[in-house]
Amino acid sequence: MARIASFSLRSHDVPLSLGTNFDPSLVEGAAKLGVSELYGRLTYDAVGGGRASYLALAPGRRKLAEHVKHVQSFGMSFNYLLNAACLDNREFTRRGQMKIRELLEWIESVGIHHVTVTIPYLLEIIKKHNPNLHVKASAFSEIDSVRKAKFWEDLGADAITLSPLSFNRNLAGIREAATIVKVPLQVIVNNNCLFSCPNFPYHGNVFAHASQSGHKLRGFVLDYCTISCRLRRFLDPTEIMSGDWIRPEDLGFYEKLGVSWFKIVNRNAPTKILLQRAEAYSKRHFEGNLLILLEHVLDSLQATGVKQRISARNWLRLAAIFFRPMSAHISQVKKISKDAMLGPAGAYLDNSKLEGFIEGFLDKSCKATSCTQCGYCAAWAKKALQVDEAYRRSVLDKYNDIKDMLVSGSAYGVKSDKGEGR
């Protein structure tokens, strides 16, 4: 493979897309940092999204419409997420079609001009009935090749989010995609999934059904995928190093290759965390533990001392979501909700020691080799990653226990072959 020339940072700004938690103070702060777009959605709707409802509580339609106007008053756009990976086949029913059409009409009626979708069929529905909406293809679409990117462009997508699992470390692939595809390309900068994570398609489906109105899950889900992936990181901390994150200092590489948008997650984080992430990527500089910028919200709270405030209305929503005596063993759910989101609070990825890390991917094909044979990320982990071994062993035990509850069925009150459960 021909080596790509080294890149220097460019001085002009590239659009940033930031998740909104619907805090009015986030809007002004984001505008000051040069954010171009805030994205979000209702807690439930007919389509669903990329987060379970209990992870992304939002105001109702009236308040969301007010938030959209507030966002637009600061010169930013609002992108409504229709990024469910599965519509439960409701899209093939008369009632499902009517619900989708009604939602799209409401979106336009409140002045929203941008949406993000995962399903090609939904893109075609929008282009047929709501052609004025600007449609961005979601990361959940798993656009992991130039061919797929071209497919979405030909279908009518106005912008494309490249699969972070496949493209974030595939710099030659991004360059080729930008050559072939003419619509703007977006990458997610702080997703922090496992490299080529096999759970990714399933995870998208799990979250889709846990955010759809009228679905029997009602926003409830025990997140096997997150538990499984984080367990793997604590079994082998090198997995943290080989994730799909991008340093703020390295945006210039992607910019030079043809990336037009950088997306920052996660929309259920507190305002202080969201603005901290936006500032780092806006200024293209961050000092300290890079993991604070990544998608480990509760870990970020532990690291910074921020306390998440939840309104009384949302406490009632959470209670309704989690009170599921016929679906799960409540005492086990309580344990999972307490321990399941523990992450690398005991790990420190020194951003100052990562200068030059991205350059190793200029002529490397991660998909064509194994991490064991390559050893590149493992070598950098020895240089830049510190893990508290006592903490790692403690959390590893918790994760093993939680995963066992999910696999054995005891989390749902189902007796296993060993006689566990209620």
C-alpha positions in Angstrom: 0.0 0.0 0.0 1.3 3.4 -0.9 2.2 5.6 2.0 0.1 8.7 2.6 2.0 11.9 3.0 2.3 13.4 6.5 -0.2 16.1 7.3 -0.1 19.4 9.1 -3.0 21.0 10.9 -5.1 23.4 9.0 -6.1 26.7 10.7 -9.7 26.9 9.7 -12.5 25.4 11.7 -14.3 22.2 10.6 -18.0 21.8 11.7 -18.6 20.1 15.0 -21.8 18.2 15.8 -22.5 17.9 19.5 -25.2 15.9 21.4 -27.7 18.0 23.4 -29.0 17.2 26.9 -31.5 20.0 26.4 -29.9 22.2 29.0 -30.3 25.8 27.8 -26.9 26.7 29.1 -25.4 24.1 26.8 -26.6 26.0 23.8 -24.8 29.2 24.5 -21.7 27.4 25.6 -21.6 25.3 22.4 -22.1 28.4 20.2 -19.2 30.1 21.8 -17.0 27.1 21.1 -17.9 27.2 17.4 -20.2 24.1 17.4 -22.3 24.0 14.2 -24.9 21.5 15.1 -26.7 20.0 18.1 -28.4 16.7 17.8 -31.0 14.9 19.9 -34.5 13.4 19.9 -37.6 12.7 21.9 -37.3 10.1 24.7 -39.7 7.9 22.6 -41.0 8.2 19.1 -42.3 5.9 16.3 -38.9 5.4 14.8 -36.5 5.1 17.8 -32.9 5.9 18.1 -29.4 4.9 19.1 -29.8 5.0 22.9 -32.3 3.3 25.2 -34.8 5.8 26.6 -33.5 5.6 30.1 -30.1 6.7 28.9 -31.4 9.7 26.9 -34.3 11.3 28.7 -35.6 14.4 26.8 -38.5 16.9 27.1 -41.8 16.5 25.3 -42.7 17.8 21.9 -43.5 21.4 23.0 -40.3 21.8 25.0 -38.2 20.2 22.3 -39.6 22.6 19.8 -38.6 25.5 22.1 -35.1 24.0 22.4 -34.8 23.8 18.6 -35.6 27.5 18.3 -33.1 28.3 21.0 -30.4 26.4 19.2 -31.2 28.1 15.9 -31.2 31.6 17.6 -27.5 31.0 18.2 -26.9 30.3 14.5 -26.6 26.5 15.0 -28.7 23.8 13.3 -30.6 21.0 15.1 -30.4 17.5 13.8 -33.2 15.1 14.9 -32.1 11.5 15.3 -34.1 8.9 13.5 -31.2 6.5 13.7 -32.9 3.3 14.9 -31.2 0.3 13.4 -34.5 -1.6 13.2 -38.1 -0.5 13.0 -39.5 -3.9 14.3 -41.1 -4.4 10.8 -43.7 -1.7 11.8 -42.6 0.2 8.6 -44.4 -2.5 6.6 -47.8 -1.9 8.2 -50.4 0.8 7.5 -50.3 2.0 11.1 -46.5 2.1 11.1 -46.4 4.1 7.9 -48.8 6.6 9.3 -46.8 7.0 12.6 -43.6 7.6 10.7 -45.3 10.1 8.3 -46.8 11.9 11.3 -43.4 12.1 13.1 -41.7 13.5 9.9 -44.5 16.1 9.5 -44.1 17.2 13.1 -40.3 17.4 12.7 -40.7 19.8 9.8 -43.5 21.8 11.5 -41.2 22.8 14.4 -38.5 24.1 12.0 -36.1 21.2 12.1 -34.3 20.9 8.8 -31.8 18.1 9.5 -32.3 14.5 10.4 -30.1 11.4 10.8 -31.2 7.9 9.6 -29.9 4.4 9.7 -32.3 2.5 7.4 -32.2 3.0 3.6 -35.9 2.6 3.3 -36.5 5.4 5.8 -34.2 7.6 3.7 -36.3 6.9 0.6 -39.5 7.6 2.5 -38.1 11.0 3.6 -36.9 11.9 0.1 -40.4 11.0 -1.3 -42.6 12.8 1.3 -40.3 15.3 3.0 -37.7 16.3 0.4 -36.8 19.5 2.1 -35.2 17.6 5.0 -31.4 17.3 4.9 -30.6 13.6 5.6 -27.4 12.3 7.2 -26.6 8.6 7.2 -25.9 7.3 10.7 -22.9 5.4 12.1 -25.5 2.6 12.8 -25.8 2.2 9.0 -22.3 0.5 9.2 -20.9 2.3 6.2 -17.7 0.4 6.3 -16.6 0.5 2.6 -16.4 3.0 -0.2 -19.0 1.0 -2.0 -21.5 1.4 0.8 -20.8 5.1 1.0 -21.5 5.5 -2.7 -24.7 3.5 -2.3 -26.0 5.9 0.3 -25.0 8.9 -1.8 -26.8 7.5 -4.8 -29.9 6.8 -2.7 -30.1 10.5 -1.8 -28.1 11.0 1.5 -26.9 14.6 1.9 -24.1 13.6 4.3 -22.6 10.3 5.4 -21.2 9.2 8.8 -18.5 6.6 8.1 -18.4 3.6 10.4 -16.1 4.5 13.3 -15.2 0.8 13.8 -14.0 0.4 10.2 -12.8 3.9 9.0 -11.4 5.8 12.0 -8.1 4.0 11.8 -8.3 3.3 8.0 -6.9 6.6 6.8 -6.3 5.4 3.2 -9.9 4.2 3.1 -11.2 7.7 4.1 -9.1 9.3 1.5 -10.6 6.9 -1.2 -14.1 7.5 0.1 -13.7 11.3 -0.1 -12.4 10.9 -3.7 -15.4 8.8 -4.8 -18.2 10.3 -2.7 -19.1 14.0 -3.2 -21.4 14.5 -0.2 -19.8 15.6 3.1 -18.3 12.8 5.2 -18.5 12.7 9.0 -16.5 10.8 11.6 -17.3 10.2 15.3 -14.3 11.3 17.4 -14.9 9.9 20.8 -17.0 6.8 20.4 -14.6 4.3 22.0 -16.1 1.1 20.7 -13.9 -2.0 20.5 -12.1 -2.3 17.2 -14.3 -4.2 14.7 -16.7 -4.9 17.6 -18.9 -7.9 16.7 -21.7 -6.7 19.0 -22.2 -3.4 17.2 -25.1 -4.4 14.8 -26.9 -6.2 17.7 -26.3 -3.3 20.0 -27.9 -0.9 17.5 -31.0 -3.1 17.4 -31.2 -3.4 21.2 -31.2 0.4 21.6 -33.6 0.9 18.7 -36.3 -1.2 20.3 -35.6 0.3 23.7 -36.5 3.8 22.4 -39.6 3.2 20.3 -43.0 4.4 21.4 -45.5 1.6 21.9 -42.8 -1.1 22.1 -43.2 -3.6 24.9 -39.7 -2.8 26.2 -40.9 0.7 27.2 -37.4 2.0 27.3 -36.1 -0.9 29.4 -33.0 -2.9 28.5 -30.3 -4.8 30.3 -27.3 -3.9 28.2 -25.4 -7.1 27.5 -23.4 -5.5 24.8 -21.9 -2.8 27.0 -21.1 -5.3 29.7 -19.5 -7.7 27.3 -17.3 -5.0 25.6 -16.2 -3.4 28.9 -15.4 -6.8 30.3 -13.1 -7.5 27.4 -11.3 -4.2 28.0 -10.6 -5.2 31.6 -9.4 -8.6 30.5 -7.0 -6.9 28.1 -6.5 -3.1 28.7 -4.8 -2.9 25.3 -8.4 -3.0 23.9 -8.7 0.6 25.2 -5.8 1.6 23.0 -7.1 -0.1 19.9 -10.5 1.5 20.1 -11.9 3.9 17.5 -11.3 7.2 19.2 -9.6 10.2 17.7 -7.4 12.7 19.6 -8.3 16.4 19.3 -4.8 17.1 18.1 -5.2 14.7 15.2 -8.3 16.2 13.5 -6.0 17.7 10.8 -5.2 14.2 9.5 -8.9 13.5 8.9 -9.5 17.0 7.6 -6.8 16.6 5.0 -8.2 13.3 3.9 -11.6 14.9 3.2 -13.6 14.7 6.4 -16.1 17.6 6.6 -17.8 17.0 10.0 -16.7 15.7 13.4 -19.3 14.3 15.7 -18.9 14.3 19.5 -20.9 11.9 21.7 -22.7 11.3 24.2 -25.9 13.2 24.5 -26.8 11.9 28.0 -23.7 13.5 29.5 -24.0 16.6 31.9 -23.4 20.0 30.4 -19.9 20.4 31.9 -18.8 17.2 30.3 -20.3 18.0 26.9 -18.7 21.4 26.8 -15.4 20.0 28.0 -15.4 17.7 25.0 -16.5 20.4 22.6 -13.8 22.7 23.8 -11.1 20.0 23.4 -12.1 19.3 19.8 -12.7 22.9 18.9 -9.3 23.9 20.2 -7.7 20.7 19.0 -5.9 20.3 22.2 -6.3 18.5 25.4 -4.1 17.9 28.5 -4.6 15.0 30.8 -6.5 11.6 30.7 -7.9 11.2 27.2 -10.5 8.7 28.5 -12.4 11.6 30.1 -13.3 12.8 26.6 -14.5 9.4 25.5 -17.9 7.7 25.8 -17.7 6.7 29.5 -20.1 9.2 31.0 -20.2 7.9 34.5 -16.5 7.5 34.5 -16.2 11.1 33.4 -18.4 12.1 36.3 -16.2 10.2 38.8 -13.1 11.9 37.3 -14.4 15.4 37.4 -16.7 15.3 40.4 -19.8 16.4 38.4 -23.2 15.4 39.7 -25.9 14.6 37.2 -29.2 16.4 38.0 -32.4 14.7 37.1 -35.7 16.5 37.1 -38.7 15.1 39.1 -40.5 14.4 35.8 -37.6 12.3 34.6 -37.3 10.5 37.9 -40.9 9.4 37.3 -40.0 8.3 33.8 -37.1 6.3 35.1 -39.3 4.7 37.7 -41.8 3.7 35.0 -39.0 2.3 32.8 -37.3 0.2 35.6 -40.4 -1.1 37.4 -40.6 -4.3 35.4 -41.6 -7.1 37.9 -42.7 -9.4 35.1 -39.6 -8.8 32.9 -36.6 -8.7 35.3 -35.6 -9.6 38.8 -35.7 -6.1 40.5 -32.9 -6.8 43.0 -30.6 -7.9 40.2 -31.6 -4.9 38.0 -30.6 -2.7 40.9 -27.2 -4.3 41.1 -26.7 -4.0 37.4 -27.7 -0.3 37.3 -25.2 0.3 40.1 -22.2 -1.6 38.7 -22.7 -2.1 35.0 -21.4 1.3 33.8 -18.2 1.2 35.7 -15.4 1.7 33.2 -11.8 2.9 33.1 -12.0 5.2 36.1 -8.9 3.3 37.2 -7.1 3.9 33.9 -5.1 6.9 32.6 -4.4 7.4 29.0 -1.9 10.2 28.9 -2.7 12.3 25.8 0.7 14.1 25.9 2.4 10.7 25.2 0.3 10.0 22.1 2.0 12.3 19.7 2.8 10.4 16.6 0.3 7.6 17.4 -1.9 8.3 14.4 1.0 8.2 12.0 1.3 4.5 12.4 -2.0 4.0 10.6 -1.0 6.0 7.5 0.2 2.8 5.7 -1.4 0.1 8.0 -4.5 -2.0 7.3 -5.9 -3.1 10.7 -8.6 -5.2 9.0 -6.0 -7.2 7.2 -4.0 -8.4 10.2 -4.5 -9.5 13.8 -3.7 -7.3 16.8 -1.6 -10.1 18.2 0.7 -10.2 15.2 0.8 -6.4 14.8 1.5 -5.3 18.3 1.4 -1.6 17.4 -1.3 -0.6 19.9 0.1 -2.8 22.6 3.5 -1.0 22.3 1.8 2.4 22.6 -0.3 1.1 25.6 3.0 0.4 27.4 4.0 4.0 26.7 0.9 5.9 27.4 -1.7 3.8 29.3 -1.6 3.2 33.1 -4.1 0.9 34.8 -4.6 0.5 38.5 -4.3 -3.3 38.8 -6.3 -3.6 42.1 -9.1 -1.6 40.5 -9.0 -3.7 37.3 -9.3 -6.9 39.2 -12.1 -5.6 41.4 -14.1 -4.4 38.4 -13.3 -7.5 36.4 -15.0 -9.6 39.2 -18.1 -7.4 39.1 -18.3 -7.6 35.3 -18.0 -11.3 35.3 -20.8 -11.6 37.9 -23.1 -9.2 36.0 -22.5 -11.0 32.7 -23.2 -14.3 34.4 -26.5 -13.0 35.6 -27.5 -12.0 32.1 -26.3 -15.3 30.5 -27.7 -17.6 33.2 -31.1 -15.7 33.2 -31.0 -14.9 36.9 -31.2 -11.2 36.0 -34.7 -11.9 34.7 -35.7 -14.3 37.5 -35.4 -17.3 35.3 -33.9 -20.5 36.8 -30.8 -21.8 35.1 -29.6 -25.3 34.8 -27.8 -24.9 38.1 -31.0 -23.9 39.8 -30.2 -20.2 40.0 -32.8 -17.5 39.9 -36.1 -17.2 41.8 
